């Protein structure tokens, strides 16, 4: 079929424009290698803003090799990503906190149904890949659990929908064990439908599959990952009305075992792992911090500064990175704790508080995750 001269000319013009775009220097007056190095040093979240400057910047920053270069040069830094909701409207808001500058950045709105009950979600992350996972949840209009998997990626500053979980669930535990996402228990399709099923998400295959079930369903969850094991506990409910139950999932052997009595009975708050040590910020009294001692199956109080209770109101969300513990409270104030070895090898802690902007006063945290960006 013959092609008209006008159509042929248009195609040639489009090719010329595309060639011109690709041949444009990233930064006029600089070799592209130097210009790319400048872009590599742009901190989060300014990279996503830089993508809108021009086509050549967008093409460079979204190239997979760009992210690999940042990782190889150790340019990615840890940020805290806080899942919060407005106390009166239940409006969900994700914030990123830069622990070096104390600045906050608002994330794009998360993809989810309009009518949801924020505490029903479970969150976890793969820090070095810069990926945040928000799982399941409950619709507030129907009181039914959902099975969605929503992923935030720091390199694009965007949310995406991944493969849904096999089982709809809400009010459950989740954790990253050796790069695989484990979703444990929770409420099923109906609010009072307690489930014992457990499933695992393979991030490479982008698929969920069932793994070994829990022996019993748990009423309330806190969880922590130490090594290749996921520790799941009901934790104490204040006032102490019943003795908690707890279980341990071994990913390598796909088995569950009972948690030791000392560990589950002393697990009195929200947990955080720093290095290979498991800490708990207690949810009673002055909120003392404890560390678990495996050889003794006992919890030891951490000395030093008291937890800054006067500036930190429950509920808490907590995470740890690079030897520090970050506790986010109601109003999104952040307490930063540094555990160090004291005399007689006992741990002591030093605390400082970073006050949140006044505009965060009516927000409560549900989860705090570390991502490198």
Phi and psi in degrees as a GROMACS rama.xvg file:
@    title "Ramachandran Plot"
@    xaxis  label "Phi"
@    yaxis  label "Psi"
@TYPE xy
-72.2942  145.119  UNK-2
-108.054  127.741  UNK-3
-65.9142  154.788  UNK-4
-62.6911  -36.5105  UNK-5
-67.3488  -39.6858  UNK-6
-67.2253  -42.4421  UNK-7
-63.347  -40.7672  UNK-8
-64.6187  -37.4485  UNK-9
-65.0565  -43.3597  UNK-10
-61.33  -42.0187  UNK-11
-64.6673  -39.4331  UNK-12
-64.0332  -40.6233  UNK-13
-63.1176  -40.2966  UNK-14
-65.9552  -39.2002  UNK-15
-64.2961  -41.4461  UNK-16
-65.6376  -40.4863  UNK-17
-64.6534  -42.1802  UNK-18
-62.2914  -40.2054  UNK-19
-64.0258  -40.916  UNK-20
-62.5726  -43.1269  UNK-21
-69.7894  -27.7476  UNK-22
-90.063  -6.21776  UNK-23
-62.1584  137.576  UNK-24
-68.5619  145.98  UNK-25
-61.9381  -46.3166  UNK-26
-132.013  113.91  UNK-27
-53.35  133.366  UNK-28
93.2345  -7.96091  UNK-29
-120.886  142.345  UNK-30
-59.6008  147.659  UNK-31
-59.1392  -31.8278  UNK-32
-63.4725  -41.0578  UNK-33
-71.4368  -40.0905  UNK-34
-63.7458  -40.4782  UNK-35
-65.1186  -35.8697  UNK-36
-63.3064  -37.3826  UNK-37
-63.2026  -43.1969  UNK-38
-66.4186  -34.4466  UNK-39
-61.1332  -30.1342  UNK-40
-88.739  0.661084  UNK-41
-66.6748  126.217  UNK-42
-77.4922  158.733  UNK-43
-65.548  140.973  UNK-44
-101.276  22.3184  UNK-45
-70.9982  -17.247  UNK-46
-63.0024  -41.3376  UNK-47
-64.7391  -33.7415  UNK-48
-69.7312  -37.4215  UNK-49
-65.6483  -25.2362  UNK-50
-61.6886  -25.8469  UNK-51
-86.5787  -2.20049  UNK-52
-67.798  -48.7961  UNK-53
-162.205  168.013  UNK-54
-63.169  -39.3012  UNK-55
-67.4008  -37.0263  UNK-56
-67.4  -43.6472  UNK-57
-60.7871  -43.9522  UNK-58
-63.8104  -40.068  UNK-59
-68.5124  -46.558  UNK-60
-70.8213  -31.0407  UNK-61
-86.2098  -5.70002  UNK-62
-67.6353  133.177  UNK-63
-55.5276  -31.2426  UNK-64
-66.3548  -25.9822  UNK-65
-64.0986  -46.0729  UNK-66
-65.4253  -39.2134  UNK-67
-63.0478  -38.2907  UNK-68
-64.4499  -41.7785  UNK-69
-60.3638  -41.4298  UNK-70
-67.7928  -43.7637  UNK-71
-66.0205  -29.4838  UNK-72
-90.6308  3.08269  UNK-73
55.5238  42.4199  UNK-74
-91.1173  -15.7852  UNK-75
-75.4004  133.385  UNK-76
-119.319  154.54  UNK-77
-78.394  137.214  UNK-78
-126.394  154.555  UNK-79
-97.1502  129.291  UNK-80
-111.171  117.178  UNK-81
-111.092  123.805  UNK-82
-90.2264  112.579  UNK-83
-129.159  161.384  UNK-84
-141.205  151.685  UNK-85
-75.0684  131.322  UNK-86
-62.4946  -34.0527  UNK-87
-96.6802  -31.4326  UNK-88
-103.814  -12.1907  UNK-89
64.7898  15.4609  UNK-90
-66.4626  130.308  UNK-91
-83.6773  138.471  UNK-92
-143.643  125.025  UNK-93
-97.8283  132.895  UNK-94
-126.209  146.862  UNK-95
-111.01  133.111  UNK-96
-114.925  127.176  UNK-97
-91.8737  107.668  UNK-98
-67.4462  -15.0019  UNK-99
-82.909  -39.2528  UNK-100
-104.079  -16.0402  UNK-101
76.6948  12.0071  UNK-102
-88.9163  151.864  UNK-103
-113.266  147.181  UNK-104
-131.485  132.937  UNK-105
-84.8433  132.355  UNK-106
-84.1915  160.409  UNK-107
-60.5549  156.061  UNK-108
-58.5179  140.017  UNK-109
-77.5174  142.492  UNK-110
-75.8898  112.996  UNK-111
-165.249  163.672  UNK-112
-58.3482  152.204  UNK-113
-65.6033  -38.5391  UNK-114
-100.985  94.0987  UNK-115
-133.613  157.068  UNK-116
-102.332  104.849  UNK-117
-51.0685  -41.3542  UNK-118
-64.1434  -11.6706  UNK-119
-73.9774  -17.564  UNK-120
-75.821  158.389  UNK-121
-121.786  143.357  UNK-122
-129.085  145.408  UNK-123
-154.922  -179.77  UNK-124
-153.347  161.331  UNK-125
-115.046  93.0387  UNK-126
-56.1381  -49.0435  UNK-127
-70.7801  -21.7944  UNK-128
-88.8433  -4.12552  UNK-129
65.5668  37.1721  UNK-130
-122.661  133.579  UNK-131
-115.65  132.013  UNK-132
-115.495  126.496  UNK-133
-116.144  120.414  UNK-134
-118.4  148.211  UNK-135
58.8657  -138.884  UNK-136
118.694  177.86  UNK-137
-132.672  134.744  UNK-138
-76.2107  130.087  UNK-139
-78.9032  -19.9347  UNK-140
-83.1916  -27.2  UNK-141
-117.174  -7.63027  UNK-142
58.6526  33.9454  UNK-143
-117.736  147.993  UNK-144
-79.026  155.598  UNK-145
-124.949  167.238  UNK-146
-121.515  23.87  UNK-147
-73.7209  153.279  UNK-148
-124.289  113.106  UNK-149
-114.39  132.52  UNK-150
-122.965  130.566  UNK-151
-105.888  135.731  UNK-152
-120.555  124.235  UNK-153
-66.1548  -34.043  UNK-154
-66.6502  -26.0414  UNK-155
-108.864  -12.5553  UNK-156
54.9483  42.4815  UNK-157
-137.448  154.287  UNK-158
-97.1366  149.706  UNK-159
-142.637  158.982  UNK-160
-98.6585  124.798  UNK-161
-104.788  -177.024  UNK-162
-58.04  134.244  UNK-163
-71.2061  155.449  UNK-164
-62.9758  157.784  UNK-165
-66.9836  -38.8659  UNK-166
-116.733  127.524  UNK-167
-62.7755  136.339  UNK-168
-156.193  152.781  UNK-169
-143.99  162.287  UNK-170
51.9879  57.6831  UNK-171
-132.293  177.072  UNK-172
-105.886  150.08  UNK-173
-145.876  151.15  UNK-174
-158.824  158.676  UNK-175
-99.3204  111.196  UNK-176
-113.967  106.479  UNK-177
54.2645  40.8623  UNK-178
84.2511  2.81047  UNK-179
-113.309  140.089  UNK-180
-92.5723  124.411  UNK-181
-110.278  128.249  UNK-182
-113.638  127.241  UNK-183
-124.462  122.764  UNK-184
61.928  -142.78  UNK-185
96.4236  -169.254  UNK-186
-93.0505  141.492  UNK-187
-87.7818  -143.128  UNK-188
-59.48  -36.2747  UNK-189
-103.979  151.953  UNK-190
-57.4758  -40.9342  UNK-191
-92.3236  9.49485  UNK-192
-88.4698  89.1583  UNK-193
-74.8746  130.953  UNK-194
-119.376  151.304  UNK-195
-109.477  -1.45577  UNK-196
-69.7963  151.016  UNK-197
-133.203  140.424  UNK-198
-137.479  158.738  UNK-199
-126.967  134.503  UNK-200
-104.867  120.792  UNK-201
-90.6857  110.88  UNK-202
-67.9627  -23.2112  UNK-203
-78.0925  -44.6133  UNK-204
-82.3609  -17.2714  UNK-205
57.2175  45.6428  UNK-206
-137.071  149.658  UNK-207
-101.197  145.394  UNK-208
-148.332  151.218  UNK-209
-70.4934  144.09  UNK-210
-124.586  -170.302  UNK-211
-57.222  136.145  UNK-212
-74.1982  155.985  UNK-213
-69.6071  154.967  UNK-214
-74.867  -34.8584  UNK-215
-139.704  153.303  UNK-216
-78.4263  145.473  UNK-217
-108.152  150.605  UNK-218
-84.3013  -30.8216  UNK-219
-149.871  141.369  UNK-220
-118.492  139.185  UNK-221
-135.96  152.853  UNK-222
-147.926  159.104  UNK-223
-153.971  148.34  UNK-224
-110.356  122.373  UNK-225
-125.258  116.254  UNK-226
65.4451  -126.504  UNK-227
-103.681  20.902  UNK-228
-122.956  141.592  UNK-229
-105.86  120.406  UNK-230
-99.2737  125.35  UNK-231
-126.05  129.783  UNK-232
-139.108  152.822  UNK-233
-71.438  -30.2189  UNK-234
69.6935  168.79  UNK-235
-78.8705  142.578  UNK-236
-108.702  119.81  UNK-237
-76.6538  134.289  UNK-238
-71.3265  163.552  UNK-239
-69.3985  93.3986  UNK-240
-93.0471  -22.7849  UNK-241
-153.643  161.179  UNK-242
-80.9634  127.983  UNK-243
-73.2022  159.84  UNK-244
-111.814  158.117  UNK-245
-156.287  151.437  UNK-246
-139.844  159.765  UNK-247
-127.795  126.734  UNK-248
-102.166  127.009  UNK-249
-102.281  107.088  UNK-250
-64.0812  -41.082  UNK-251
-62.4126  -35.0266  UNK-252
-105.922  -2.97409  UNK-253
51.2899  53.1885  UNK-254
-136.227  157.231  UNK-255
-114.007  146.553  UNK-256
-141.082  160.002  UNK-257
-71.1497  144.997  UNK-258
-77.5911  143.695  UNK-259
-63.4865  149.911  UNK-260
-58.69  -44.4943  UNK-261
-62.4296  -39.6403  UNK-262
-65.6005  -50.8534  UNK-263
-71.3935  -33.0954  UNK-264
-76.8348  -23.7709  UNK-265
-96.2718  1.19437  UNK-266
-83.1317  85.4899  UNK-267
-109.833  26.7797  UNK-268
-178.495  -154.976  UNK-269
-87.4364  140.672  UNK-270
-104.71  158.705  UNK-271
-153.138  142.983  UNK-272
-110.009  127.013  UNK-273
-123.802  116.089  UNK-274
66.863  -122.741  UNK-275
-112.767  19.3121  UNK-276
-105.244  136.144  UNK-277
-100.459  122.194  UNK-278
-114.149  157.353  UNK-279
-133.419  131.706  UNK-280
-94.238  108.912  UNK-281
-66.5376  147.198  UNK-282
-104.701  38.4028  UNK-283
-145.534  159.108  UNK-284
55.7554  -130.907  UNK-285
-86.4102  13.4848  UNK-286
56.6334  55.2691  UNK-287
-65.3437  153.111  UNK-288
-101.153  139.632  UNK-289
-128.177  157.285  UNK-290
-125.484  140.763  UNK-291
-85.3031  135.075  UNK-292
-111.23  100.448  UNK-293
-58.7603  -39.9219  UNK-294
-62.4623  -27.1755  UNK-295
-105.377  -3.91067  UNK-296
46.6364  52.1797  UNK-297
-146.809  158.858  UNK-298
-103.606  137.53  UNK-299
-117.502  130.623  UNK-300
-67.8438  140.986  UNK-301
-89.6419  128.676  UNK-302
-84.1201  -159.784  UNK-303
82.556  -145.177  UNK-304
-61.9939  144.441  UNK-305
-73.952  151.296  UNK-306
-58.9819  133.985  UNK-307
-73.6836  69.9831  UNK-308
-61.5834  -31.6711  UNK-309
-65.1589  -26.2838  UNK-310
-101.053  -7.68203  UNK-311
-123.424  113.758  UNK-312
-107.938  137.267  UNK-313
-63.1636  153.103  UNK-314
-82.2521  159.379  UNK-315
-110.925  149.116  UNK-316
-128.328  140.153  UNK-317
-138.736  148.221  UNK-318
-153.352  164.875  UNK-319
-137.515  145.08  UNK-320
-160.55  141.363  UNK-321
50.6225  44.9955  UNK-322
79.9378  6.31604  UNK-323
-121.684  152.891  UNK-324
-111.215  129.167  UNK-325
-115.089  119.074  UNK-326
-113.033  122.461  UNK-327
-104.004  130.301  UNK-328
-112.305  179.844  UNK-329
-55.615  136.278  UNK-330
83.908  -3.01723  UNK-331
64.4198  27.3176  UNK-332
-66.1048  149.162  UNK-333
-121.206  122.203  UNK-334
-99.8906  128.693  UNK-335
-111.746  116.637  UNK-336
-110.014  138.459  UNK-337
-120.491  104.319  UNK-338
-77.8151  132.658  UNK-339
-136.412  158.557  UNK-340
-74.9555  125.652  UNK-341
-99.8948  -158.52  UNK-342
-67.8866  150.281  UNK-343
57.7802  28.9338  UNK-344
62.471  17.6697  UNK-345
-85.5745  146.068  UNK-346
-82.3815  139.606  UNK-347
-127.956  160.365  UNK-348
-129.255  147.085  UNK-349
-116.398  135.095  UNK-350
-121.089  144.364  UNK-351
-138.448  155.05  UNK-352
-120.304  133.564  UNK-353
-108.991  112.115  UNK-354
-71.779  139.824  UNK-355
-82.4909  160.746  UNK-356
-57.6544  149.756  UNK-357
-60.2349  -27.763  UNK-358
-65.4482  -13.2925  UNK-359
-92.419  5.39461  UNK-360
-55.2534  -37.6396  UNK-361
-94.6295  14.0087  UNK-362
-103.247  143.101  UNK-363
-118.624  141.557  UNK-364
-86.4039  145.532  UNK-365
-113.326  -30.6048  UNK-366
-154.711  150.965  UNK-367
-135.505  117.398  UNK-368
-122.671  145.734  UNK-369
-96.3191  131.065  UNK-370
-132.739  145.504  UNK-371
-92.8875  129.501  UNK-372
